């Protein structure tokens, strides 16, 4: 019987861990990706989120493992809003 590949989560977000736990998924490794999340000039919110998720996945990828990466962007129309600094 083939062993399943290791699951690497490219995030330390408690919310992402909770969402995975709700469907019975527990990552084998949690490796927060350290990338520059500054939007590019004229970058639209969906493009920005997709680019960051891809960069996070690439930053923590391990041979033979499945990497799960995502990003959440808050926007008002075409404008990407900065992350909240506190609750």
Buried (B, 14 or more C-beta within 10 A) or exposed (E): EEEEEBBBBBBEBEEBBEEBEEEEEEBEEBBEBEBEBEBEEEBBBEEBBBBBBEBBBEBBBEEEBBBBBBBEBEBEEEEBEEEEEEE
